């Protein structure tokens, strides 16, 4: 399910919205990676929203950003952000988490 749309900016940030979550003005900005730390920090209106890591889907697969959104008092939300065929355009995709085995 597509939940958001982004455009790459000249400074390397990805800017857009997550209408499904009613979040406009989301900025995913590159940071200097330290250890297992994130490759990007996500903010909205200057407040930290979450973090993203560069990932690849399977061997020789498609590159994407794995975005983790943290909302206090709720379970984290995870989504993938894939580049689209149009240069600089991205789409955020979310799927229902798999149930944990008992």
N, C-alpha and C positions, 0 to 999 in steps of 0.2 A: 504494500500500500504506500503510495507516494504521500508524504506528509509535509514536504517543504521544497522550496526552490531557492537556489543560490547562484550568484555570479561572482567570478573571481575578479578581484580588484588589482590594480597595478602594483600595490605593495605586497601582494601574495595572500592577503586576507580573502576569505570567502564571505560574502555578505548576502543576506536574504531574510526569508521568513519561514516560520513553521505554523501555517494557518491552523492546522489541526490542534495545536496547543495554544493558539491565540498569541503567538509570539512574533512580533514584527521587529525589524532592525537587529536581527541576530548577526553577530560578527564572529567568525571563526578565524583567529589570528595565529600565525606561526610563532612558536617560541623556541628558544634554544633548548634542545632536548638534553636532559640530564638523566643518565641511567635508564630506567624503565619509565621515566616520566613522559608526559604527553608531548606530541609534536605540535599541537594547537590548543589554545584556550578559547572557549566559547563564552561570549558575553552578550548581554542585552541591556541596553540603556546604561552601560558602564558597570553593571553587576555581573559577577561571574556566574555562568549558567552550567558549565561543565567543561569537558576536555575531549580531545580527539587524537587518535593515533593513526598513522599511515599503515594500511594493511593491504594484503593481496589475497584474492579469492582463489584458493587452490594453487597447485603447481602451474606456473605459466599463466595464471589467471589475471583477472581484471583488478587494477588498483582501485582502492576506495579509502575513505576516512571512516573509522569506527568512532562514532560520537556517543559519549555517555553524558546524559543530562541528569543533574542532581537537583531535586526539589525538596527542601527540608520537610521531613515528616512523611515522605512518600518513597516508594521503591524507585531506584534509578531507572531511567529509560535509556534504551540502547537503540541506535539506528545507524544505517550505513549511508554515506553520501557518495554517490557515483557521478563521475563526469559524464556529460551527455555528448552526443555527436557534434553539437554546436560548440565551438571553441569557447571556453570560459563559463559554460553553463553546467550547473550541477542539480541533482535531485536527491532529496532525502527520502530514504525508504525505511519503513518500520514493519516488523512482523511480530505477531504474538509470540511471547517467549514460550519455549517448550516446557511442559510441566516437569518438575523435578521428580525423579524416581524415588519411591518410598524406601 
